[in-house]
Each structure stands twice: as C-alpha cells, then as structure tokens.
C-alpha cells in the first residue's frame, strides 16, 4: 500500500482458483468449523469472501458434493452431510469394472468379512442390534420382487455387520455393498441358488440370537459358500458380464440402492 492510499482502504484478496476454494471449504468441514447439518454460506457470500465469480463457487461446491462432503438442494442451499460407509462404494464399483472382479473373488472377500462379523454379532451385539437383524429378516421374508428381495437381503447382511460392533468391518462392507447387491441379484434370480441359500438367513439369525459365535460363523460360511457350488461358469467370469447377461448394469447398482427402485 502506498502513502497515497487511504488508511481505511482494504486491498482485495488475491485471486484464488476453484480448486483452492474447494480445498479451503473442505478444510472448514474437516476442522469442524462447519458441522454435519450446517448450511454453507450462500454463493453470493462465498463470491465476496474469496473474490471470485459465481461459476467458480458453483464448481467448487460441485466438487465438494462429488467428494461426499455436502448435499446441494436447489432453492435451499448447500448443507454438510454425514459420512456413511457406502461412500466408498462408487469408486470400488468403478475399480471392479476396470479390473474384472469375479463372483468368486467377491465371495472370498465376503467370507473373510462376514463370517467374522457374524461371530462378533453373536458375541458382542446388543439386544437392540440383534432385534434389528430379526426385523431385517422379516422384511426380507415379506419381499416379493427381485429388487425388493435383493435390497432386503443386503439390509440383513448389513445389520449383521453393524452388530459386530467393529467400525472398520462396517466401512469395509460398505465399500463393497453395491457389488454385494449385484451378487444378490444374480443369486436371487437363480431359482436353484434361491432355494438353497435363502433359508440360511433364519439359521444365521437364530445362532446369533442364542449367542453362539462359532455356530454363527459356520452358518454364514455355509450360506456364502453355496455360490461357489452353484454359480457354474458365472463364478469366474467378470461380475459386470454376469450381471449384463441378466440385464443388470453394474454401474447403476449404487444408484438403484439410493433411489430405492
């Protein structure tokens, strides 16, 4: 500032890019300055704060939305959203498409996660969590359409994972939930697999409810193993191709779950 500049004159802040705005807003969320449920300042306020145009702010907000930090509601504004386990599902689904993940590989991963989760649910799950497993089982038994059966099947397994009490297992299962949903669509559209696998849900619940950890682990293992016995040639084909053969687009699985169709 020169000697000719009035003492009360504030120089405008230096130009910042859309990425810099995004990073600074991201830091405000991560630091807790903006908490879950908080409304972000209006676009006009952010424009003035960062000395940038409205398109720059809109792109920054869109970037925050894509990263899962905020939800944007036209006419209402942008709000900080909470973190959910399924936030990892979309990138993992894209990775599965690129690498050709097979049903066998997915079943192997599920066995590692869910057998331990079932044992921990029996050992450590609260009465309320065990009751939620029972309620999820009843919703699954009442389902009639293929999509309803698959969504309620997924909800049952998610309830078991939640009852494990281990947030890392919950996050890991959340990361593959879209692919698991796709695998369930494959299983439930196959009458042989449906007849053999579906009754195991009752067995798994009963073993968890009586707090028999090893029996719950064994029951989950037997339930998941049936795909290895019954999938035939589908077992080692890319999951994307398996689902495409049944008219299912793997890229839309998470969208289906979100929309509830």
N, C-alpha and C positions, 0 to 999 in steps of 0.2 A: 504494500500500500504506500503510495507517495504522500508527501507532505500536503499535497493539494486535495487529498481525499478526505471528505468529511469524516469526523470521528465516529459517527453513528452508521456509517456505510458498511454493510456486510458483503463481502465478495461472495459470488455464487459458488457453491461447492463444485469441485472438478467433475468433469463428465465421467459417468460410470456406465459400464456395459450392462446388457441384460443378464449376463452370467454373474457379474459382480452383485447386481441387485438380488438375484436368486440366492447366491451364497450368503449374503448378509441377512436376508429374511430367513433362510434355513437356520442360520446360527441363532437367530432370535427364538426360533421354535425349539432348537436343541438345548439352548441355555435355560429354557423355562420362562423367558420373558413373555412369550406367547404360549399359553397353555391349551390343552385339549378343550375344544368348545369355544375358544376365544375367536372373535371376529377380527380379521386383519383390517388395518386402516383402509379407507376407500382408495380407489385408483387415483382420484384427484389428490388426496393427501400424500400418497406414495410418490406421485409425479413431482409434487413440490419438495418432498423430503429428499429425493435422490436427483432432482433437477434433470429428469428425463421425460421423454414423451410417453403418452398413454400406451402406444403399441409396445414399447419396451417393457412397461409394467405388466401388460397383459401376457407377454411371452414369459416373463419371469414367473408369474402366477401359474401359467400353464405348466411350466417346468416343475414347480412345487407340487402341483396336482399329480403329474406323471410319476413323481418320486414318492407319492403317497403321504405327503405332509398335510395337504389341505383338500377340502372339498369346495367346489365353486358352485354357488346357487344363483342363477340369473335373477336379478332384481333384489337379491338379499345380501350378496357379498360372498366373501371367502372366509372359511372357518377352518381352524386347526382340527385335524382328525386324529383319532387314536390309532395306535399301531395294532394290527391284527396279524395273526400267524400266516394267513393266506397272502399277505403282501409279497411273499417270496414265490408264490405260485406262478405268476405270469412269466418272469424271466426263466424259471425252471422249465416251464412248458415249451418256451422257445428253444431252450437248450436241448430238450428231448427231441424236438423236431429236427434239429440240426445234427444230432448225434445218433438218431435212430434207436432210441431206448426201446427195449423189447418188454413184453409182459413178464418174461422170466426174470429179467433184471429188476423190474418193479416189484414183483412178488418177493424176491430175495431181500430187497430193501425194506419192504413192509414187514417181513418176518422178523428182521432184526429189531425194528422199532416196536411193532405192535405186540409181539409175544411178551417182551419185557414190560410194556405198558399194561397189558392185561394182568400180569403178575403183581405189578405195583398197585394197580387199581384195587385188587383184592386185598392187598396188604395195608395200603395207606389211604385208599379213597374214603372220603367222608360218607356218612349215611346219605346226605343230600346228593352227592355225586353218584352214588350207586343208584339212588332213586331216579336220577336223570338218565342213567343207562337204561333202566327199566322203561321209562317213559319214551325214550328214543326207540326202543324195541317195539313198543305198542304202536307207535306211529308208523314204523316200517311194516308191521303186520297188517295195518289198515290201508297201506298204499295199494294202488291198483295199476296205474300206468307205469310204463318203463321208467320215465324220468322221475316219477314220484318214488318208485322203488329204489332207484339209484341214489337220489338225494337223501332219503331216509336211511338207507344203508350207510352212506357216508356219515350221516349225523350220529348213527350208533357207534361207529368206529371212532369218531371224534370225541364222543362222550367217554369212551373207554380211555382214550389218550389223555383227556383232561383229568380224569380221575387218577391218573398216575401221579399227579402232583409235581411232575418234573417239567418246568417250563421249556427246557431245551428239547425234550421229546415232543412237546406240543408244537414248538416252532418248526422242528424238522418234519413233523407230519403235515403241518400247514403248508410247507413248501411243496409237497407232492400231492396236495389234496385234489387238484384239477386232474392230474394223471390217475389218481386212485378212482376218482369219479368216472373217468373214461374206462378204466378197467372194470368197474362195476357195471357200466352199461354193456360191456362185452359179455360179462358173466350172466347178467340177468336177462339178456336177450337169447341166451342159450338154455333151452329147457333142461338139458341134462345137468349142466352146472347149477342151475337154479334149484333143482330138486335135491342135489347132493349137498350144496353149500349153505342154503338159506336156513335150514333147521339148526345149524351150529350157533346162530345168534342166541337162541334160547339157552343152549348149553353154556355158552361163554358167560352170559348174564348170571345164570344160576351159580356157576362156580365162583364168580366174583362176589355175588351176594352172600355166599356162605364162607367167604374169606379164605378160600383155598387157592393160594397163589400159584402153586405148581400145576394144579389141575386147570386153572385159568390160562396159564401159559401154554399148556399142552392143547387145550381146546382151540385157542387162537391159531396155533401151529397147524393143527389138523384142518381147520377152516381154510386157511390161506393156501395150504399145500394142494388142495383139490384142483386149483388152476393148473398146477404142474402136471397133474394126472389127466386132465380133461380138455385142455386147450388145443391139443393136437399141433398142427402146423403153425397155428397162430402164436404159439409160445415163444418162438424165436424170430418172428417177423417184427419189423418196426411197429410200435404201437399205433403210430399215425396211419400206417397202411391197414392194420387190423380194423381200426375204427372206420376208416374211409370205406372199407368193404361193407360196412353196415350203415353207411350213410351218415356218419358222425364226423364232424370237423374238429380235430383236436385243438385247433387254435381258438375255438369258441367255447371250450369247456368251462373256463372260469366265468365267461360272460353268461353262460347258461345258469351256473350256480348263483351268480349275483342277481340275475333277473328273476330267478325262481320259476323259469318256464319248464 
